Structures are given as C-alpha cells and as structure tokens.
Amino acid sequence: MTVGAWEAFFLVIHRELCLSFRRPEQLFQPLVFFLIVTTLFPLGLSLQLSALRDIAPGVLWVAALLSSLLSLDSLFKSDADDGTLEQLALSGQGLTLIVVAKTCAHWLVTGLALVIVSPVVATALGIPTSAFATMMLSLALGTLTLSWLGAIGAGLTIGLRRGNVLLSLIVLPLATPLLIFGAAATDRAISEASTAGAVYFLAALCVFTCTLAPWAATAALRITLE
Amino acid sequence: MSNALDGLKVDKVHVWRGDRHVLQGVSIEVHPRDLLHVSGPNGTGKTTLLRVMSGLLRPEQGSVSWRGQSIVTQRTEYQAALAYAAHEPALKGDLTALENLHFSVGLKRRTTAAELRAALDRAGVAACAELPARVLSAGQRRRVSLARVLAMRASVWLLDEPYANLDAAGSEMVSELLQAHVAEGGLALVVAHRDLALRCPVRRLELNS
C-alpha cells in the first residue's frame, strides 16, 4: 500500500525529532549559545536598564540569527555523509516533500525553541512584557524564514569540506532584512508604537521564502547528490 | 524471454566525471527474473552505472527506461518499485535497526513492526532490532541494509557490493535472497568483485576502463 504525502511528511518530521532528541547536545547548543550571547552583552557593557533596553532588540535578533545559523550546517550534511539522503531521495515521495519536512523539523527544534526561551532573555534585557507578543511573533517569522534560506545554503554546501563557512557567507547577507525589520518590530513594540508595518514585512518575507525556497533547496540538493 | 517493455533498459549511456569519460555508451537490458552481475576493476564506473539506473545521477547522454518509459517521467512509480542499496549501509547511528527500517521503508509502503522484524530475521539480525545502528558491526549493518531491501518488497533491486563485510553465512544468505527474489519474478543488478555462486542463471557485464 502506498504512502500518502502527509503521512510521509509527518514520518520525516518524526524521524528528525527522534534524531534531535537522541543528540541533546546538538539540540541545546543553539539555545545555550543564544542565552550566553544575550547574557554577555549586559555584563560587558555595564549599562543601566534603560540603556540596555535601547540595544535589546538588536542584541536579541543578532543572537537569534547566529544561533539559528549554528545548526543549519547539519540540516542535510549528516544524511548526505551516511548515505541516508540517497535513500530519502529514492523513497518515491519526491525530494521537495523531504526538504520541506526536514526544514520544518529544523525550525521546530531551533527556531521555535528560540521563540519559547526568548521571554527569559527579553526579561534579562529589560524588554517590557507588553512587547513580548510582537517580539515572539516576529522571531517566529524571522527564524522560519532563516530556516528556509538556510535550506538553500545547506543544500548547496553539503559537498564541501568547510561548507559551514560558505553557508554563513551565503545566508547572513540574505538575512539582513530579517534583522532590520525584526529588530524594528521589537523596538517599536517596546516604545508602544505601531508594529504592523514591520511584522507584515516579515510575514511577506516568510511567505515568499516558504513558497520558493523548497524548490531552490531541492534543486541545490539534486546538484549535490549527483 | 520476457517482454522487453517489462524490464529495465539502459540505452547508450554516457557519463563524464570531470574530464573522465566514465561510462562510454553502456547499453543493457535487464528483464524480470534476470540477474545481472556487474564486475570490473576499480574506477570503471560500476557504482556510477548503478546510480544512473537508480535515477540519482542523470547521464549526459542516453537514457534509462523502465517498462518502456523513461524513469525521469515516471519517477514516483519507478522509485516505488526500486530498492537501492549503496555501498554504505545508509543507517542512522542514533536510531535502532528497527527504527532505521521504519523511517526508510515507511516512506515507500505502509509496514508493521512485525513485517520489519521478519525482514531483519530473514537477514539474520533479528537480535539487533532494538540496538542503535552505531553499535552494530560492519557486517551487521550490511545485513540491516539488506533487510531494508527485503522490507521494501520492490521488484527492482540495485545492490552495490552486497557481499562486503559479510562472513560465509552472510554471503550464503545474500545468494539465497537473490535467488528467491529472481524466482519470484524480480530483477536484480548486483555490483560485486567476487563471483556469484548462484543456482539461477546469472548474466554478466564486465566494465573496462
């Protein structure tokens, strides 16, 4: 009996989550990095809480982008190294579906996890609780977009020995709009101004990458598989 | 002889790897109940041929067709009927043998744990079902990858060095599995350096540089 696309999608997500939870150090590495980087800023700058609040959105977003980037390298690489990527590519489910499922699972264990711990960091940085909802929404959109951008970069660089360096060079410039509008949304939420423009822009970017990146990442993977 | 449309046909395939012309106009036909043994010195393109036939690698010239149609135009149907075992066993070290089978075979067809255990049993690694693949020996990993081929219930088997890392009993098991597969109407293409001592007829393709 053949397997439907949704069934296959959830099976790949289940597989990825199983693999992530079997390696907790890989799971927690981006989170710990996020927490440490955001904690170092107040320690290093010795600022008053009001001054800290001014730089908090930028600190939060730079740390979130860098910690998401940490785990992007392993998105396809470990599967390519042990040959399981070939098995996935020949599973009869279409490589695009596999790419979508793997990227969604990657976001669940890195992006969503960052969103969940972000209120802790935000409290430490003096961001008022009234800004938490906007901050978490913008972080969710931003990290999801970054996972998609990263999937393209990871697909292109799996065959390279020091692919993670190139991956950062490919992804970080593309992530600049996320940083600008994400930090702007959080900043405006802190000063209780309208955040709609920045959040809508992040949502548009997210929809744009969700729509096109799976095809681009699949094409990149096909080139590498050959 | 079976109908030509039933089988797998490779037609004048050319593949270059950089400046090297690895496959130079290879043409073969494998019909149901056929077993083709591909041999030849290292670097003559045996694995490349297997990858071309699996659809992982697109040839620069020539085509691969299955049941009379190009495998590119019927990728889903062809992959559903295909079991490909590469030289690496393609197992996730952190997953158990059973989970490895569940997550790869489960994408192809609906299976039950009992079916997967039966496949592991036939491959002689039933006792390893609950062990993480990273603690298995190279031979046991090879057997788990063969159990995956069995559990896929595919009609087309493409096996790259299935005898590698196996002891005498394991080699005998592979031969038995191949014979049973061919007897049931399947077709198999096996890349191996050793001679295949099988009771069924074996066609041979020797690739030379």
Interface residues (C-beta under 8 A of the other chain):
Chain A: M1 T2 V3 A8 L11 V12 H14 R15 C18 L19 R22 R23 D82 G83 T84 E86 Q87 L88 A89 L90 S91 G92 Q93 G94 L225 E226
Chain B: S54 G55 L56 L57 R58 R75 T76 E77 Q79 A80 L82 Y84 A86 E88 P89 A90 L91 K92 G93 D94 L95 E99 F103 S104 G106 L107 K108 R109 R110 R148
